[in-house]
Amino acid sequence: MIRAILLIITAAIGFCAVAAPPDPDFLEAEKAYFQNRFGIARRLMDAYLQKYPNTINDRAFFYLGNMCAAESNYAQAMKYYRVASELNGDEPAYIIDSANMHYEMRSFTNALINYRRGIALVESLGKTNFFYLTPYLHIGHTYMQLSDYTNAANWYETFLTKITTNYYQYERIRTVIDLIRSGKIPMPITATNTTAGGNAFGLDISVTNINPDAKKIESELPKKKYVPKDEDIVE
């Protein structure tokens, strides 16, 4: 599941990177990466970086970051994303994925900083692909973890204004926003990214059992199975 999602993210990103040298190690590593053969991809990518230690190919570090994230090695993944961002500062995905790693490590303040940086770059570049909209959702999750429900609701609202109503958890998020704003949820709601990449396809929103009305509130949240649709992607 995680590996498939990371490939979805990779396919969604429009790279502005300088073309990599026509090296067979990199080309084979990239091929193995997209074939979900991460062990081979990692070995070939390491060989490529040894051969070109001064490479400016940001994609190589992005792929390595994704593979580390798939192994739940978030700290190392973040290091690779940071290098990728330094090599190509016009790609918001690297900042967004760094924020996702901070979130997974429960470093929520750093996650907020990086989500805001990513969002600022997304907006300055006019990116509208679905992946570039996920930080609006994830920053809402982060505020939920910090028990700042007003900001969480505001960011969830912003996210919903930017996507289509066909998004598989649209109604669920809409209900959470309405409940927060009506004051029905005085106790924490958990908003968890269930995938290492921290992207919205694994979103799970639930109410904690600390709230005496939790069962009632949970019953009010629409539950839908995710069925991928072309309409989920905003071009």
Buried (B, 14 or more C-beta within 10 A) or exposed (E): EBBEBBBBBBEBBEBEBEEBBEBEBBBBBBEBBEEEBBEBBBBBBBBBBEEBEEBBBBBBBBBBBBBBBBEEBBEBBBBBBBBBBEBBEEBBBBBBBBBBBBBBEEBBEBBBBBBBBBBEBBEEBEBEBBBBBBBBBBBBBBBBBBEBBEBBBBBBBBBBEBBEEEBBBBBBBBBBBEBBBEEEBEBBBEBBBEBBBBBBBBBEBBBEEEBEBBEEBBEBBEEEEEEEEEEBBBE
